[in-house]
Amino acid sequence: MADSPGLRSSLNASHPERQAISVRIEGKRAAIDEAVKADRAVVIKGPAGHVGGGESEGNTVGAGDLAAQVEQCYLNVATALAGVGGTFDEVAKLNVHVVDWTPDKMPQLLEGISRAAAKLGTTPVPPATLLGVAALDVPEHLVEVEATAVLD
C-alpha cells in the first residue's frame, strides 16, 4: 500500500474507530509506513529488512544475510509498536515470510531473532506462522515480518 493521504482519509472516514498510522521516531520516518490501530489492536504490515530514517533510509540491511534482515525486521516491528505506545511483549501473532525457504535456513532465522531479542531485552517469540515465498517486493529483501499486537 503506497503512502496515500486519500486512502488514509477514506479509511478513517469509513471506520472512525480505526486509525491508519505512519510511524515517526525522532522526526524521521520509520521503516514501516503502514499500520492500522483499532482500539487496542495494532496490525503492522510486513516490514522488510531495511533501515528507516536518517542517511540510510530505505537501504536494505545485510544484503544476502538472512540473519541480519530478520534482526532488522524484528527491530522495525518494535519501532512501529513504540510509535503507538506499545512494546514487542504485546505482539499476539507474527507472520514471517522468507524467500526460497528451506529448513537449512532455520539457524539463520533463529540467529536473527536472538540478536533482536538481545537488543530489545525481550523474547520475541509469540505464536508465528513461517511462510516460504518465491519473492518479495524488492529483490534484496529476504524476509518480511507482519505483526498483530494487542496493547495493554
Order of alpha helices (4+ residues) and beta strands (2+ residues): alpha-beta-beta-beta-beta-beta-alpha-beta-alpha-beta-beta
